[in-house]
Amino acid sequence: TCTATSSRTTTVTETFSLWVGLPSKDITEDQLVNFVRVQFGVDIIVTFMNKKELPVGRKKDYNFCFIDCQNKDDMDRLIDVMHDSQIGDWEEPIKVKEKKDHAS
């Protein structure tokens, strides 16, 4: 038997994930989550935070992380408004792009 369910109640956990390049690896998950909530009114979940140390002498010690949004609208909005925005006192802007899960 097949029971039809409305698209609103399906529990398919489609994730809307973004790759976010941060200006510094000093930025914490909490800082990022709060920044996005305050600046853009979007709740995100940080799913991965890269803490890897880069070789000495590298100017851009970019940190990056993956974040999940609750829906596609939030995701599209963040790509639109968060990309090239600045967090805290760092001069380097934040980079945002859609995270591609499938290798293509």
N, C-alpha and C positions, 0 to 999 in steps of 0.2 A: 504494500500500500504506500501511496505517496501523499503526504499531507502538504498542501501548499501553505507557505507562510509568507506574510507580507515582508517586503524588503526591509521594513523598519525593525522587525524583531529578529532577523537572522543574526546568529552569533558568529558569523564569519568574521574573524579578526583580521580584516584587511588593515594593514598598517600604512600610514602615510609618513614615510621616513625621509629625513633630510640629512645631508652631509653639511656640517657646519665647520668652517675654518675660523679658529679664534686667534686674536692677535697675540695671545700669550698663554703659556701653559700654566700660569698662575691663576687663571680663571677656574673657579670651582663649578661643580654641577649646580649647587644651590644658587650661585651668582647668576648663572645662565638662565636657570628656570625662572628666577625672580625678575631678571631683566626682561625676558620675553613676556612674562605676565604683565609687568608694569608698562612696558613700552608699547606692546602690541595687543594686549588683552587676550593672549592665547596661552592655554595650558599645554605644556609639553612634558614628555618624559625623556630624560637622557638615557640612551641605551648603551652607549659606549663612549669612554673618554680616553683619548690617547695621552699617556703621560710620558712617552718615550723621550729620553734626553737626546738632543741633537749634538753633533760634534761641536766642540768649542770653536768659536769663530764664525759660526753660521749666524748671519744677522737675523733672519726670520726664524725665530724658534716657534713656529706655528704649532699650536695644539689643534686637534680637531676632534669632533665627536659626531655621533649620530643621534638624532632626536626623532621621536615619534610624535605626530600630531593626531588629534582625535578625528579629524575629517579632512577631506581634500580642500575644502575652502580655506581652512586654517593653514594648510600646507602651502597652497598657492599664494596666500596672503604673505606668509613669512618669506617665501622666495622673492616676492615683490618688494616688501618693505624692510625686511631685515638685512637683505644683501647690501653690502656697502654701508651699513649703519655702524655706529661706534658704541662700544661698551666701556663704561668707566672712563679712565684717563688715557687709555691706549689710543695711539694715533692710527695704528693699522685698523682698517675696517674689517668687519666680519664678512666672511664669504659664505654664501648659502647656495646649495644646489640640491636637486632631487637625488636621493640615494637610489642607485640602481642595484637591485638585489640580483637580478638575473644577469649572468655574464653573457654579453652579446657583443 
